[in-house]
Amino acid sequence: MKSLLSNLKIDINDKIYLKDPQSSDLGKRIIANSIKLIDDVGFESFTFKKLGHAIGSNESSIYRYFDSKHKLLLYLTSWYWAWLEYQLVFSTANMSNPNEKLEKAINILTRTIEADSTFEHIDEVVLSRVVINEYSKSYLTKEVDEENKDGYFSIYKRLVIRLRDMMIGVNKDYKFPHSLASTVLEGALHQHFLKDHFKSLTDCDHKIQPSDYFTHLVFNALTTNK
């Protein structure tokens, strides 16, 4: 899979950025360091001034790529979902058994992220923490409906649809495939957050992973409704 991914460029909605950060060394440094800085200080305390200091560049140079830190967060989360989508597509492409295919998909979308050397300027492990902690801030805004119309969340929605289709492949009569698929993606972030910060509110720990829980949840829901 890595050999295939190495030839791919992750495409993000060009309305999110002013200049494609993947097109230059500075852009890649902006992305790499923004991930680290948001992970360190949190999105609320993150500023382009702090990022400029981290990359040794003027704050104005960052504004040539993104007009706000909100757009930068949208870029980072979109990149993350697209990265997961590539893994999902390549890992399940040759699987014919619908149950095995769905189980593989759930594992990819809910597991603890491990390092991937395919994209050198992105630390996927750190980015996953940023998504777990900050993703809701990308859409819990007054502008969400307008941004949705502009396709800012199209990659995330596409990933939900892919998972929904796999669920239908297991049980075409299940009544709530959209709801279940979106619950898996959003719920996985929540369970990882609880596992790290509110351990008494989840059964997930170093032995039981969110992927174990969601595999159990999905297949019980689909088989119960057969």
Protein Blocks (a to p, Z undefined) as FASTA:
>chain_A
ZZmmmmpccdddfklpmbdfklpmklmmmmmmmmmmmmmnopklpcfklmmmmnopafkl
mmmmpgbfklmmmmmmmmmmmmmmmmmmmmmmmpcblklmmmmmmmmmmmccdddfkbmm
bcfklmmmmmmmmmmmmmmcfklmmmmmnopmmmmmmmmmmmmmmmmmmommbcblmmmm
mmmmmmmmmmmmmmmmmmmlccbdfklcfklmmmmmmmmmmmmmZZ
